[in-house]
Amino acid sequence: MRLLTIDDVPFLTLTLHGGDLPAGDLRKLGDEVARELSAVPDMAQVRVLGGARRQVRIEPDPARLRSYGSRSRSSSRLSRRRRRSSRRRARG
């Protein structure tokens, strides 16, 4: 057990709803609001909960990588996987 003080109880909770706004954009807005609130003097704590964190998906083009002289194992593995996948689609 521990003693709770008034500083342990949230006195303001904000919920952001973006309608058609993508979840990542809504999270970014929440982060901006949190930064602004954190700048308030004597602010104890600001947290952003939920929302989608930014993610980046990279799909290299094997032919383009080869044109730059890349001989990495990962690009050749990717190239093989894509060839197998396209063959399966052609058969199916």
Secondary structure as UniProt FT lines:
FT   HELIX           6..8
FT   TURN            19..20
FT   HELIX           23..38
FT   TURN            41..42
FT   HELIX           62..67
FT   TURN            68..69
FT   HELIX           73..91
//
